């Protein structure tokens, strides 16, 4: 449980920093690159992303002009 908590904090820091430097990230890359960056499984990073894009989370999902799902901050 403690390792999971550490992965979650690292994932959160990683994606928020990424979005601070970039305007968006594809959902697929957020899951896969996030898992690689923090050392957790893809399933785990997907759960963290779902939490971050929940109603109370700081991120949201939208579609870009090509119809791909991307992650952006809720309030820019």
N, C-alpha and C positions, 0 to 999 in steps of 0.2 A: 504494500500500500504506500509506503514512504517513497519508493522508487517511482511509482505512478504519479505521485504528487510532484516530484522533482521533474519528471518528463513534462507534465502539464505546464508547470511554470516556465520551463525552457521553451516549450512550443509557443506558449503565449508571447513570451518576450521575442522569439524569433519572428513570428508572423507580424506582430505589431511594429517591430523595427523594419521589417521588409516593406510594409505598407506605408511607413513613414518616409522611406526613401523612394518608393514607387507608388503609382496611383492604384494599382490593382494586381491581382495574381489569379490565375485560373484555379478553379476548385481542385482540379486534378493535381496541379503542381503544388498547391498548398498542402494537400494530403501527402503526396509522395516526397516532395523536397523537405517538408516539415518532419516527416518520419526519419529521413536521412540525417537532417540537421541535428536532431535531438537524440537519436538512437532508439526510438520506440518503433512499434509496428505500425503498418499502414492503417490497420483497424483502429488502433489507439489514437493515431493522429486524426483520423476521420471523426472519432467521437469528440476530441478536443475542438475540432473545427465546428462541429454541430453545436457545441456549447457556446462557442464564441459568436455564432450566427443566430443564436436563439433570440427570442423577443427582448431579453435583457442584456444580451451580449453587445460588444462594441462594433461588431462587423455585420455586414449583410451580404446576401447573394443577389446578383442581378445578371442580366445577359448583356453581352457586348454586341456590337453591330453584326458580328458573324453568327450570333445565336449561342455562343459558348457561355457557360456559367462562370462568372468571375466573382471574386471576393473584394469588397471595398469597405472602407470605414463608413459607419453610419453617419457620422457628423464630420464634415470636412471643414 
